[in-house]
Amino acid sequence: MDKLLNDFKAGLIGLNEVKTRLADEMFGRLEGASLDLFREVRTGAPEVIYCASKTPEQVRGIFEKLAGRGRLVMGTRARAEHFEAVAHLEGVEFDPESAIVSLGGGGQDLGSVLVISAGTSDLPVTMEAARTAMLLGSRVRVEHDCGVAGIHRLFALKGILRESNVVVAVAGMEGALPTIVAGLTPRPVIAVPTSVGYGANLGGLAPLLTMLNTCSPGVAVVNVDNGFGAGYLAHVINAQSVRP
């Protein structure tokens, strides 16, 4: 878009051509997909590919269409076969812990985002949140296994909790971690319930209800296992915090 507008400003192309090309480039049409090519212009972040229910061929087509249009192409809930389908693109990376496949992004180190997990079993969701925020441009610190059953581990992080611009707290089981965290920091806390737990955890419903009913103010809750949503929101809050 920048090149198009600069060419118009310099008199290299006319207004009608600008209108035509903008209309043509608003959507990237593929079989079974209509890509929002201007989302990064509007929101600051590109459309992100949810890979879980897509075939490797579909992911490859979308990646190829988006590559080169912005600073980041990103797919969540990716599997090894999704990565193999796009591995021919120079610079593509696959992080198995977060299940994110990406091209570009990161390197800006904006502000400070803290992502903490209640237990090691929450690792996939925790790392999805952390890597999402990092790829979008935030500086991210991750602390694992800080659940309330060993609450002294959390107290050791009090300084970091206060210094971070936003905290993502990931927990399964009963989901008490975000409530405790919000009582230790003046920063906004994004609570992420996970489906980790036994029987009455109900696939993450129990910690979701705990977090929604928290008595600590300053807590916002995302959906069960939605590390991506938490990481994205954390980056948005963090980026606002460091604006001049």
Residue pairs with C-beta under 8 A, 6 or more apart in sequence:
1 22
1 38
1 41
4 13
4 18
4 21
4 22
5 18
7 13
8 14
8 15
8 18
25 37
25 38
26 37
26 38
27 34
27 35
27 36
27 37
28 34
28 35
28 37
28 65
28 66
29 35
30 58
30 61
30 62
30 65
31 61
32 58
33 58
33 61
33 62
35 47
35 62
35 65
35 66
36 47
37 47
37 66
37 69
39 45
39 46
39 47
40 46
40 47
40 69
40 70
40 71
44 239
45 72
45 136
45 232
45 235
46 66
46 69
46 70
46 72
46 73
46 74
47 66
48 74
48 75
48 76
48 228
48 232
49 59
49 62
49 63
49 66
49 73
49 74
49 75
49 76
50 75
50 76
50 77
51 59
51 75
51 76
51 77
51 78
51 79
51 82
51 101
52 76
52 77
54 62
54 82
56 81
56 82
56 84
56 85
57 85
59 75
59 78
59 82
59 85
59 86
59 101
60 85
60 86
62 75
63 73
63 75
63 85
63 86
63 89
63 92
63 103
64 86
64 89
66 73
67 73
67 89
67 103
70 104
71 104
71 105
72 102
72 103
72 104
72 105
72 135
72 136
73 102
73 103
73 104
74 100
74 101
74 102
74 103
74 105
74 132
74 135
75 82
75 100
75 101
75 102
76 99
76 100
76 128
76 132
76 228
77 99
78 94
78 99
78 100
78 101
79 99
80 94
80 96
82 101
83 92
83 94
83 101
86 92
86 101
86 103
89 103
91 103
91 104
92 101
92 102
92 103
93 101
93 102
93 103
94 100
94 101
94 102
95 101
95 102
95 127
95 131
97 123
97 124
97 127
97 131
98 124
98 127
98 128
98 130
98 131
98 132
98 227
99 124
99 128
100 128
100 131
100 132
100 135
102 131
102 135
105 134
105 135
105 136
105 137
106 134
106 135
106 137
107 137
108 137
108 138
109 137
109 138
109 139
110 137
110 138
110 139
110 235
110 238
110 239
110 242
111 138
111 139
111 165
111 238
111 239
111 241
111 242
112 138
112 139
112 141
112 163
112 164
112 165
112 238
113 130
113 133
113 138
113 139
113 140
113 141
113 164
113 165
113 166
113 167
113 168
113 231
113 234
113 235
113 238
114 140
114 141
114 142
114 143
114 157
114 160
114 161
114 164
114 166
114 167
114 168
115 126
115 129
115 130
115 133
115 140
115 141
115 142
115 143
115 167
115 168
115 170
115 231
115 234
116 126
116 142
116 143
116 144
116 146
116 154
116 157
116 167
116 168
116 169
116 170
116 177
116 181
117 123
117 125
117 126
117 142
117 143
117 144
117 145
117 146
117 147
117 170
117 171
118 145
118 146
118 147
118 148
118 169
118 170
118 171
118 172
118 173
118 175
118 177
119 145
119 147
119 171
119 172
119 173
119 196
120 144
120 145
121 172
121 194
121 196
122 170
122 171
122 172
122 194
122 196
123 144
124 227
125 170
125 192
125 194
125 225
125 226
125 227
126 142
126 144
126 170
126 227
127 142
127 227
128 227
128 228
128 231
129 168
129 170
129 192
129 227
129 228
129 230
129 231
129 234
130 140
130 142
130 168
130 227
130 231
131 231
132 227
132 228
132 230
132 231
132 232
132 235
133 140
133 168
133 231
133 232
133 234
133 235
133 238
134 140
136 231
136 232
136 235
137 235
137 239
138 234
138 235
138 238
138 239
141 160
141 164
143 157
143 160
145 153
146 153
146 154
146 157
146 177
147 153
147 171
147 173
147 177
148 154
148 176
148 177
148 180
151 180
154 177
154 180
154 181
154 184
155 184
158 184
158 185
161 167
161 181
161 184
161 185
161 187
162 184
162 185
162 186
162 187
164 185
164 187
165 187
165 237
165 238
165 241
165 242
166 187
166 188
166 189
166 190
166 234
166 237
166 238
166 241
167 181
167 185
167 187
167 188
167 189
167 190
168 189
168 190
168 192
168 230
168 231
168 234
169 177
169 178
169 181
169 189
169 190
169 191
169 192
170 177
170 192
170 194
170 227
170 230
171 177
171 178
171 191
171 192
171 193
171 194
171 207
171 211
172 193
172 194
172 195
172 196
172 197
172 201
172 204
172 207
173 196
173 197
173 201
173 206
173 207
174 197
174 206
174 207
174 210
175 191
175 193
175 206
175 207
175 208
175 209
175 210
175 211
176 210
177 191
178 189
178 191
178 211
178 214
178 216
178 219
178 221
179 210
179 211
179 214
179 215
179 216
179 219
180 216
181 189
182 189
182 214
182 216
182 217
182 218
182 219
183 216
186 218
187 218
188 218
188 219
188 220
188 237
189 216
189 218
189 219
189 220
190 219
190 220
190 221
190 222
190 230
190 233
190 234
190 237
191 211
191 214
191 219
191 220
191 221
191 222
192 221
192 222
192 225
192 226
192 227
192 230
193 204
193 207
193 208
193 210
193 211
193 221
193 223
193 224
193 225
194 204
194 207
194 224
194 225
195 201
195 203
195 204
195 224
195 225
196 204
197 204
197 206
197 207
200 206
201 207
203 224
204 224
204 225
205 224
207 224
208 221
208 223
208 224
211 219
211 221
212 221
220 233
222 229
222 230
222 233
223 229
